[in-house]
Amino acid sequence: MRILLTGASGFIGRHVLNVLLAEGYYVVAAVRKPPAASTRARLSYIEADFAKDTDKSTWLARLEGIDVVINTVGIFREHGAQTFATIHSDTPRVLFAACVESDDVRMVIQLSALGADQQADTAYHLSKKAADDYLALLPLRSAIVQPSLVYGKDGVSARVFRTLASMPLCARFGSAPQLVQPIHVDDVACAIASLVRRPLPVGPAGATAQRIALVGQAALPFTDYLAALRSGMGLGKLRVLRLPAWCGKVLARLGKLVPGSLLNRDSLRMLDRGSSADPGMTVRLIGRQPRPVASFIDDPACERMQAKLHWLMPVLRVAIAAVWIATAAVSAGLYPVEQSLRLLERSGVPPALAPSMLYGACALDLLIGIGILTLKRRRWLWGAQLLLIGFYTLVIAVMLPEFLLHPYGPLSKNLPMLAAIWLLFELEEK
């Protein structure tokens, strides 16, 4: 059996791919950036981009010899050409229409989301529902799987939730129950593989599509979910700060401005609505009870450290940026300029160049501070700071030795600053 798996490089797609290959299927993985060659048996790659491949003929050509199509493509935030309408609705419908015309495809499995139903009121859920409804009307056997929150060690949302769970305090907005029923990604992949292996019988009145909720064992409030993750990481009791709903709305507006943030108005609305269902179909598909939340954390020490670093590193970055910006402001005039010029002259700077050196250094400090806060890739900037601070420290120690024994330790305090920047240099992605 040959399976076309779209979104094979995504979080859920990667896990589905591994399960399918382990069960002996031949998989054609559709990804935006395929590798030069596949190193695994029964696996080939094709280039496909849901933001661009909106023509039915494009997909029809890719379906030759394909028995089953599994669509796992999805986004949680819109970015550029990757809109909910295009990624979740328009392109999937073109793909499904091509499946109907194909002489080979006999089943489609669509990865949707729990909440993409008649009560959907967010752009995310509505876009998923549009594709689900279209697929359900086609004369083609299909399964529309709708998971609740999906946990996986390598998942972006799971990383965010672990980070929230590891913080000293967690905020809860409003009084809605906020019930969730998290399911492990391995159980989701197992359920999808089960649908490939043993398709469900045709539904009532000859319906060719079935909507299937994939959920964990039991529903629980979102803060209880975070508490369970915190406990799994070996941390103490979760402290919850209860705030009115309007506080969440204010933070959601701010979160929309932060790249990669999962906090926005729609995510809060989906959380308040809840995401839970009967786990009976999940049990039927995977042949056992789904993994309990208490077993989600596989490596407590490692995941605890990673979770803490995800919020401690931004705090450290902001603190270091504040030092550079404050230094620029102090040197630009908050500290007497005449005294700054005299220090430069004592350091070996010619008097004629001292003003230019002073204000040039102020501008450089300011740019470094802004760069720390705004640049996406900062590894080179951390390296530059190590060299710059090291140079400053050496020159001052030689030319102004009184600062070595100063009671406030202006030079000795550079040591923890250098250590912190070195830490960020090592941890920054290359």
C-alpha positions, 0 to 999 in steps of 0.5 A: 500500500502506498500512502501520500502523507502531507505535512510529514515534516510537521509535529504530528506528521513526523510521528505518523510517518514513523508509525506507518514505516514501522508497519511496512507501508510505502510512504510518499512524504509531501514536504516544503523542503524535501531532503536530497535523498531518503535514507530510509526504506519505503520512503520517498519525498516530494516537494509540496507547499499548501500556500502555493499548490492550489491547483487541482491538476498539481495534486492529481499528478501526485496521486498516481499509484497512491492508495491512501492520502493522509493530510496532517498540514496545519498552522496555529498562527497565520504568517504571510501567505500561510493563512488559515483559509489557504492552509486549512481550507482552500488547498485541502479542498483542492487535494480532496477533489483530486482524490475523487478524480484519482483512479487509485485513491480509496481513502482520505484521512484528514487531521482536523481539531476538536471544536471544528463543529457547529459551535466553532467561532474562531478562524482556526476552527472555522477553517478546519471545519470548512475542509472537513465539511467539504470532504464529508460531502464527497463520494469518497471513504474518509475519516476526519480525526479531531484530537484535543490538545496533543502532547509530544516532547518535540511539540511546540505547544507541549514545550510552551505548556511545560514552560508555563508549568515550570514557572513560579506562578501560573495565571488563570483568566476568567471563571470558565471551566477550561476543560481539556483532554490531552492525548499523547502524539504517539496515541494519535499516530497509532489511531491514524495507522489503525484507520489505514489498517482497518478502515471503519465501516460505512456510517449510517445512511451510507455516509462515507465520512466519519468524524472521530474525536481523539482524546485522552482518558479524562477531561481536566481543567487546563491549570490541572493539566499544567499541574500534572506536567509540573508534577511529572517534571519533579517540581512542587505544587503549581501556584495559580493566580486567578485574574479576571477575564479582561486581563487575559484579553489585554495580554492576548492583544499583546501576545499577538505582537510576539512572534511565535506566541500561542496567546491570542484572542482566539486561543483564549476563546478556544480554551474557555470553550473547552476541548473534551469528548468521549474517549470510546473511539480512541480506545477502540482505535488504539486497542487500549486506554490512551496514555494518562497525563501523568506519564507524558513526561519521559525524562523529568530532569531533562525536560525540567531543565529545558522548561526552565531555560525557555523562560529564564533565558529571555529574562537573562537576555532582557536584563543584559540588553537593559545593561547596554541601553542603560550604559549608553544613556549614562555615558551620553550625559547622565554621568558628567561628560567632562569626567567621562572624557578625562577617563578616556584620555587617561586610558590613552585616547587622544583628547581630540578623539575623546568626544567621538570615542565617547559618543561612538561607544554610546551609539554602539552600546545602544545598538547592541541593546536593541539588537539583543531585543530584536534580532532573531539570530544573536549568536554572533552578537553574543560573541561580539559582546564577549570580545568587547567586554573583554577588551574594555576590562583589559584596557581599564585594568591596565590604564585605570588600575584603581578600578580593580580595587574599587569597593563597588567592584566595577571590573569584577562585576564583568566576570558574571556578565561575561559568564552569562553572555557566554552561556547565551552564546553556547545555548543560542541556535547556530 
